[in-house]
Amino acid sequence: MFPTLLTFSAFGLLVLRVFVGLVFLPHGYAKLKNPKAMAQGMGWSAAAISVLGFVETASGLLMILGLLTQWAALLLALVMVGAWYHKIFKWHKKFMGDGGWELDFVLFAANVAILLSGAGAWALDSRVF
């Protein structure tokens, strides 16, 4: 429908990557900053929260840089599957509202899109690999 916009597909992947990374950075950092408090709220051990925080922070940063992007997208997609599991089956949250899993759903889809599409031309992956 808008074929001339397809010339900007690399920019589209850059925007998607950067915004996905920017979502995960603060969530991961919060877990690293205070794992005990997060562990109490989630019912996990502080060590598990620290690992999750590291994965979210590191993958978010890699996503922004476009470095090891597909690996980061795979890890973040798996994190979202874990979030679904907890929100749906353990915490009985609905799709929307009050801690719902609609954002997790979109973030899963975004990470799968990046996993399948790659980082794009405007990424360190295209320079390094």
N, C-alpha and C positions, 0 to 999 in steps of 0.2 A: 504494500500500500504506500509506503514511503521509502522507496529503494535508495534514495540519496542518503538517507540517515544510516544505512548499513555501512557507509564509509566510516562511521563513528563507533563501530562495534567494539573496537579495542578500548575506546574511552568508556563505553558502557560497562565493560568488565572491570575497568579500573574503579569506577564509581561503586559498583557492587562490592568488589573486594574491600575497598577502603571503609565503606559504611558497615559491612559485616564485621570487619576487624575492630572498628570503633565501638560496636555494640559489645563485643566480647572482652575488650581490654578492661573496662571498669568492673565488669562482673568478676573477671578473674582476679584482678587486683584486690577487690574487696575480700575475696576468699583467702588470698595470701596475707593480707594485712591483719585479719582477725579470724583465723581458722576455728578457734574454739567457739566463738559466738555463732559462726555460721554452722558449725557442726551441731550445736544444740538445736538450732532452728530447722535443720534438715534431717536430723536423726542419723548422722554419719559420724565417723571418727574424725578428729582434727587432722590426722595424717591423710585420710582420704580426701578431705576438703582441700588440703594443701596441694595434693597431686592434681585435683580438678582445677584449682586456681592456677597452677603452673601451666596446665594444658590450655586453659582458656586464654591466659595472658600471652603465652608464647605463640600460640596459634593465631591469636588476634594480631599480634605484631608481625608475624610472618605473612599474614593475609594482607596487611597494609603495605608491606614492602614488596609483596608479590614474589616471595622467596619460599621454595618448597610448598607452594600454594596448594597443590592437590593433596599433599599429605595433611596440611593444616585443615583443609576443607573436609577431608575424611574424618579427622579427629573431632572437629566441631559438629559434624553431622551425627556422629556417634554420641557426643555429649547431649545433643538434642533428643536422640532416642531415649537416653537415660532420663532426661527431663520429662519426656512424655510419660514414661513408665511411672515415675514417682508422682507426677501430678494426676494422672488418670487412675492408677491402681492403688497407690498408697495414700494420697491426700484427697482423692475423689473430687478433683477440681473439674469444673465444666470447661468447655471450649473457650468461652469468653467470660470476662469479668473476674474480679477477686482472685487474682493469681492464676487465671486460666492459661491454657496452653496454646492460644492462637499465635502468639509471637514465636514460640518454640517451633510451631508448624511452619511459619514463614522462614525462620532462620534455617531450619532443616532443608527446605526447598532451595534456598539461596546457596547453601553449602553444596548441595548435590549439583546444582547448576554450575557452580565454580569447579567442582570435582570433574564434571564431564566436559566442561569447556576449556579448562586450563586457565592460566593467569592472564592471558592476553599479551599483546605486544608491549604494553606499558608496564612491565614487571621485571624484576631482577631475574626471574626464571628465564625470560627470553634472552637475557644477556649471559647468564651463567651456564645454562644447560643447552 
